[in-house]
Amino acid sequence: MFKKSRTEKAYKIAEESYAELGVDTDSAISRLRDISISLHCWQGDDVGGFEKPDAELSGGGIQVTGNHPGKARTIQELRQDLEKAYSLIPGSHRLNLHAMYGEFGGNLVDRNEISTEYFQGWVDWAKEQSIKLDFNATCFSHPKADSGFTLSHPDKEIRDFWIEHVKLCRKISAFFGKELESPCIHNLWIPDGFKDIPVDRWTPRALLKASLDEILSEKFAPSELKDAVESKLFGIGSEAHVVGSHEFYLAYALSRGIIPCFDLGHFHPTESVAEKVSATMQFCDEILLHVSRPVRWDSDHVVVLNDDIRAVTEEIVRSNRLDKIHIALDFFDASMNRVGAWTIGTRATLKGLLIALLEPTQMLKTYEAEGNNFARLAMLDSLKNMPFGAVWDYYCLQNEVPVGASWLKEINEYDVEVTSKRV
């Protein structure tokens, strides 16, 4: 009761402070409540999936580091961990699944044989939890991806295998969207690229373009399925050249009327994804953001409230496209408590959005239009002292999730009672 009273008192002070700048904190909270983040299932088991017992990530330009005990070993454990994470995060959010997380019942079902029946359990669970689903084809950790090429592979037989896989993933995505009455975003990332200097860049890209066109030839209702393609600057084993580069996928998405996906870790370290938001949305209706935290390279560290997150969330809000920008998480850290990692990353992303929603944007735009660069810079710097934390705590209180750092206690208790017993 004392903590609730203190939180409410702090909020009232913050409410008055923001009101002096013309900002309605209740309105900001209301807008934040409408934003859903798509949590990524692969943080819970280190990108292993459940195609076979003791599955582990292998190949495809992705690397998970760390060996913290307690990772989910079954779909039931993964769902249990997800439910715990959702209980610590304010708001209503989604789940982003990879194709290798189907319920295959111990049977070896190859990627070109998957179907909706293997994902019915996820739909049933999502309905129970009031969660919507997104989906991803899994074009890595498979013998037919060991060469580093999938949809742009020079061998037509291998290329056709992956084309069929992605086609089936789109059908599963549409099934999710129809069953859960919310469009499922199917995002496609492939590892295709050269480790060292290629001579022929044209042919792999021509093959990828043809593969994508064949995949997209089957049409689905936009109310069920939305397609996205995800670019990358480089990957492990594709340091010299990535077939699905930013330029390739952006041009492809714009020409085909699908969604470009920007991952915060898939660009040059000095490149700002925030800059790409307003630029791209002049020409396309929607974009997908994969929120991650690169450290020196695309290392998919757990998201925290740093300058990069502040910049991209500010741009989302300032662009006034909250309903057109889809936000998903994409990191995997096996060196720490995995449920805690989900919670840190999602809460940090939401905090960034709240800070942006609490900004007196119109005031700043007026300064800018008047050429008053001093006032603009001074206000941007002064806003760093505003008590957004009190508004965040109040939002958590409203949503009946732990306030402040009190959720750490729940993670520790869950670790003792649940995850530490997984041996």
C-alpha positions in Angstrom: 0.0 0.0 0.0 2.8 2.4 0.8 4.5 1.7 -2.5 1.2 2.3 -4.3 0.6 5.6 -2.5 4.2 6.7 -3.2 3.9 5.8 -6.9 0.6 7.7 -7.2 2.0 10.8 -5.4 5.1 10.8 -7.7 2.8 10.5 -10.7 0.8 13.6 -9.7 4.0 15.6 -9.5 5.1 14.3 -12.8 1.7 15.0 -14.3 1.9 18.7 -13.2 5.5 19.0 -14.5 4.6 17.7 -18.0 1.4 19.8 -18.0 3.5 22.9 -17.8 5.0 21.9 -21.2 1.5 21.2 -22.6 1.9 17.4 -22.3 -1.1 15.3 -21.1 0.5 12.3 -19.3 -2.8 10.4 -19.3 -3.1 10.7 -23.0 0.5 9.4 -23.4 -0.3 6.4 -21.2 -3.4 5.7 -23.3 -1.4 5.8 -26.5 1.3 3.5 -25.0 -1.4 1.0 -24.0 -2.4 0.6 -27.6 1.2 -0.5 -28.7 2.0 -4.2 -28.9 5.5 -5.5 -29.0 6.1 -8.9 -30.6 8.3 -10.9 -28.2 10.6 -13.4 -30.0 10.3 -17.0 -28.9 13.9 -17.9 -29.7 15.3 -16.0 -26.7 13.9 -18.7 -24.5 15.9 -21.6 -25.8 18.9 -20.1 -27.5 17.5 -20.4 -31.0 17.3 -24.2 -30.8 13.8 -25.0 -31.8 11.9 -28.3 -31.3 12.4 -30.1 -34.5 14.4 -32.8 -32.8 15.5 -33.6 -29.2 18.3 -31.4 -27.8 18.2 -29.2 -30.9 20.8 -26.5 -31.0 21.5 -23.6 -33.3 23.9 -24.5 -36.1 25.1 -22.4 -39.0 23.4 -19.7 -40.9 25.4 -16.7 -39.8 23.9 -16.6 -36.3 25.8 -17.2 -33.1 24.5 -17.5 -29.5 27.0 -17.1 -26.7 26.7 -18.2 -23.1 25.5 -21.3 -21.2 23.3 -20.0 -18.4 21.3 -22.8 -16.8 17.6 -23.2 -17.1 16.8 -22.7 -20.8 13.5 -24.1 -22.0 13.8 -27.7 -23.2 10.2 -28.2 -24.3 7.4 -26.2 -25.8 5.6 -26.4 -22.4 8.6 -24.9 -20.6 9.0 -22.2 -23.3 5.3 -21.3 -22.9 5.6 -21.3 -19.1 8.6 -18.9 -19.3 6.8 -16.7 -21.8 3.8 -16.4 -19.5 6.1 -15.4 -16.7 7.7 -12.7 -18.9 4.3 -11.4 -20.1 3.2 -11.1 -16.4 6.1 -8.7 -15.7 5.5 -6.4 -18.8 2.8 -3.8 -18.9 0.4 -3.8 -21.8 -0.9 -6.4 -24.2 1.8 -7.9 -26.5 2.4 -10.5 -29.3 4.6 -13.5 -29.8 7.0 -14.0 -32.8 7.5 -17.7 -33.7 10.0 -19.3 -35.9 9.0 -22.3 -38.0 11.3 -24.7 -36.1 9.2 -24.2 -33.0 6.3 -26.4 -34.2 4.9 -29.3 -32.1 6.3 -32.2 -34.1 5.6 -34.9 -31.6 9.1 -36.3 -31.7 8.8 -37.0 -35.4 11.3 -35.7 -38.0 9.3 -33.3 -40.1 11.4 -31.6 -42.7 11.0 -27.9 -43.5 9.3 -28.5 -46.8 6.7 -30.7 -45.0 5.4 -28.4 -42.2 1.8 -27.5 -42.0 -0.8 -25.8 -39.8 -1.4 -29.0 -37.8 2.0 -28.6 -36.1 1.1 -25.1 -34.9 -2.5 -25.7 -33.7 -1.2 -25.9 -30.1 0.4 -22.4 -30.4 -3.0 -21.0 -31.6 -4.8 -22.7 -28.8 -2.3 -21.3 -26.3 -2.4 -17.8 -27.9 -6.2 -17.8 -27.5 -6.0 -18.8 -23.9 -3.4 -16.0 -23.2 -5.1 -13.4 -25.4 -1.9 -13.1 -27.5 -1.6 -12.6 -31.2 1.1 -14.4 -33.3 3.7 -13.4 -35.9 5.8 -15.9 -37.8 9.2 -16.5 -39.5 10.5 -19.0 -42.0 13.6 -20.8 -40.6 16.2 -20.8 -43.3 19.2 -21.8 -41.2 20.3 -24.7 -38.9 19.6 -27.2 -41.7 21.9 -29.4 -43.9 20.4 -27.6 -47.0 21.6 -24.3 -45.6 25.2 -25.4 -44.7 26.6 -23.9 -47.9 25.5 -20.5 -46.8 22.9 -20.2 -49.6 19.1 -21.0 -49.6 16.8 -19.0 -51.9 19.7 -17.9 -54.0 21.4 -21.3 -54.1 22.7 -22.1 -57.6 21.3 -25.6 -57.3 17.6 -25.5 -58.3 16.7 -28.5 -56.2 17.9 -26.8 -53.0 16.4 -23.5 -54.0 13.0 -25.2 -54.6 13.3 -26.9 -51.2 13.5 -23.4 -49.5 10.9 -21.9 -51.8 8.5 -24.6 -50.7 9.4 -24.0 -47.0 8.6 -20.3 -47.2 5.4 -20.9 -49.1 4.2 -23.2 -46.3 5.3 -20.7 -43.7 3.1 -18.1 -45.4 0.1 -20.5 -45.2 0.8 -21.1 -41.5 1.0 -17.3 -41.0 -2.4 -16.8 -42.7 -3.8 -19.5 -40.5 -2.6 -17.6 -37.4 -4.1 -14.4 -38.7 -7.4 -15.9 -39.5 -7.7 -17.9 -36.2 -6.6 -15.0 -34.0 -8.3 -12.3 -36.0 -5.2 -10.2 -36.3 -2.9 -10.0 -39.3 0.2 -12.2 -38.8 3.4 -10.6 -40.0 5.5 -13.2 -41.8 9.1 -12.0 -41.8 11.8 -13.5 -44.1 15.5 -13.5 -43.3 18.0 -15.7 -45.1 21.7 -16.1 -44.5 22.8 -16.1 -48.2 26.1 -14.5 -48.8 29.9 -14.9 -49.5 32.6 -15.1 -46.9 35.1 -13.6 -49.2 35.1 -11.4 -52.3 32.6 -12.6 -54.9 32.9 -12.0 -58.7 29.3 -12.6 -59.6 26.9 -10.6 -57.4 24.3 -10.4 -60.1 23.3 -14.1 -60.4 22.5 -14.8 -56.7 20.4 -11.6 -56.6 18.6 -12.5 -59.8 17.9 -16.0 -58.3 16.7 -14.5 -55.0 14.3 -12.1 -56.8 12.9 -15.0 -58.8 12.5 -17.1 -55.7 10.7 -14.4 -53.9 8.3 -13.7 -56.8 7.4 -17.4 -56.8 6.9 -17.4 -53.1 4.6 -14.4 -53.2 2.6 -15.7 -56.2 0.0 -17.1 -53.8 -2.2 -14.3 -52.5 -3.7 -14.0 -49.0 -6.1 -11.6 -47.4 -4.2 -8.6 -45.8 -6.4 -9.2 -42.7 -4.6 -12.5 -42.3 -1.1 -12.1 -43.6 1.4 -9.3 -44.1 4.8 -10.1 -45.7 8.1 -8.6 -44.6 11.7 -9.0 -45.8 14.7 -8.4 -43.6 18.1 -7.1 -44.8 21.5 -7.5 -43.3 24.9 -5.8 -43.8 26.9 -8.9 -43.1 26.8 -12.2 -41.2 29.2 -14.8 -39.9 30.3 -16.6 -43.0 29.0 -13.8 -45.2 31.3 -11.0 -44.3 32.1 -9.9 -47.8 28.7 -10.0 -49.5 25.1 -10.5 -48.4 22.6 -11.3 -51.2 19.6 -9.8 -49.4 21.2 -6.4 -48.7 19.3 -3.3 -47.5 19.2 -1.9 -51.0 18.0 -5.1 -52.5 15.2 -5.7 -50.1 14.1 -2.1 -49.9 13.7 -1.9 -53.6 12.0 -5.3 -53.7 9.6 -4.4 -50.9 8.6 -1.1 -52.5 8.1 -2.7 -55.9 6.0 -5.6 -54.6 4.0 -3.7 -52.0 5.3 -5.6 -49.0 6.9 -4.5 -45.7 10.7 -3.8 -45.3 12.1 -4.9 -42.0 14.9 -2.9 -40.4 16.9 -4.7 -37.7 18.8 -2.2 -35.5 21.9 -4.5 -35.6 21.9 -5.1 -39.4 23.6 -1.9 -40.4 27.0 -0.2 -40.2 27.7 0.8 -36.5 27.5 4.5 -37.4 24.2 4.2 -39.4 21.0 5.3 -37.7 17.9 3.2 -38.2 15.9 6.1 -36.8 16.9 8.1 -40.0 15.4 5.4 -42.1 11.9 5.6 -40.6 10.6 8.9 -42.1 12.7 8.4 -45.2 11.2 5.0 -46.1 7.6 5.8 -45.0 7.4 8.5 -47.6 7.1 5.6 -50.1 5.6 2.6 -48.2 2.7 2.3 -45.9 4.2 0.1 -43.2 7.6 -1.0 -41.9 8.7 -3.7 -39.4 11.4 -2.9 -36.8 13.5 -5.6 -35.1 14.8 -4.1 -31.9 18.2 -5.3 -30.9 21.4 -4.0 -29.5 24.6 -4.5 -31.4 27.9 -4.2 -29.6 30.7 -3.7 -32.1 28.8 -6.1 -34.5 25.4 -7.7 -34.9 25.7 -9.5 -31.6 22.0 -9.3 -30.6 22.6 -8.1 -27.1 19.6 -7.6 -24.8 17.9 -4.2 -25.4 18.4 -1.5 -22.8 17.2 2.1 -22.8 20.2 3.6 -24.7 20.6 6.4 -27.2 19.8 4.1 -30.2 16.5 3.0 -28.6 15.6 6.6 -27.7 16.3 7.8 -31.2 14.3 5.1 -33.0 11.3 5.3 -30.6 11.3 9.1 -30.9 11.2 8.9 -34.7 8.4 6.4 -34.5 6.3 8.8 -32.5 7.4 12.0 -34.2 6.5 10.5 -37.6 2.9 9.9 -36.3 2.9 6.4 -37.7 2.4 4.3 -34.6 -0.3 2.2 -36.3 1.9 1.6 -39.3 5.2 0.7 -37.6 5.3 -2.9 -36.3 7.8 -3.4 -33.5 9.4 -6.8 -32.7 12.3 -7.8 -30.5 15.3 -9.8 -31.9 18.1 -10.7 -29.5 19.3 -13.8 -27.8 21.6 -13.9 -24.8 22.4 -17.2 -23.2 24.7 -15.7 -20.6 21.9 -14.5 -18.4 18.4 -15.5 -17.1 16.4 -15.8 -20.3 13.0 -14.7 -18.8 14.8 -11.7 -17.4 16.3 -10.9 -20.8 12.8 -10.8 -22.4 11.6 -8.5 -19.6 14.5 -6.1 -19.7 14.3 -5.7 -23.5 10.5 -5.3 -23.7 10.3 -2.9 -20.8 13.2 -0.8 -22.2 11.5 -0.5 -25.6 8.3 0.5 -24.0 10.1 3.1 -21.8 11.6 4.6 -25.0 8.2 4.9 -26.5 6.8 6.5 -23.4 9.5 9.1 -23.3 8.8 9.9 -26.9 5.0 10.1 -26.2 5.8 12.5 -23.3 7.7 14.9 -25.6 6.2 18.3 -26.3 6.7 17.6 -30.0 4.6 20.5 -31.3 6.6 23.0 -29.2 9.8 21.6 -30.6 8.5 21.7 -34.2 7.5 25.4 -33.7 11.0 26.3 -32.5 12.4 24.5 -35.5 10.0 26.2 -38.0 10.9 29.6 -36.5 14.6 28.9 -36.9 15.1 29.0 -33.1 17.8 26.4 -33.0 18.9 27.4 -29.5 15.5 26.9 -28.0 15.1 23.6 -29.8 18.4 22.2 -28.5 17.9 23.6 -25.0 14.4 22.0 -24.7 15.7 18.7 -26.0 18.4 18.7 -23.4 16.1 19.9 -20.6 13.6 17.1 -21.3 16.3 14.6 -20.1 15.6 15.9 -16.6 11.8 15.3 -16.8 10.3 12.7 -14.4 9.3 10.1 -17.0 10.2 7.3 -14.6 7.3 8.4 -12.3 4.9 8.1 -15.3 6.4 4.7 -16.2 5.9 3.4 -12.7 2.3 4.6 -12.6 1.7 2.8 -16.0 3.1 -0.4 -14.5 0.8 0.1 -11.4 -2.2 0.5 -13.7 -1.3 -2.7 -15.5 -0.8 -4.6 -12.2 2.8 -5.5 -13.0 5.8 -4.9 -10.7 6.8 -1.3 -10.3 10.4 -0.1 -10.5 13.0 -2.8 -10.0 10.7 -5.0 -7.9 10.2 -7.4 -10.8 13.8 -8.6 -10.2 12.6 -10.4 -7.0 10.0 -12.3 -9.1 12.6 -13.3 -11.6 14.9 -14.6 -8.8 12.0 -16.5 -7.2 11.0 -18.0 -10.6 14.6 -19.1 -11.2 14.8 -20.8 -7.8 11.4 -22.5 -8.2 11.4 -23.3 -11.9 14.3 -22.7 -14.2 17.2 -23.7 -11.9 15.6 -27.2 -11.6 16.0 -27.9 -15.3 19.0 -30.1 -15.6 
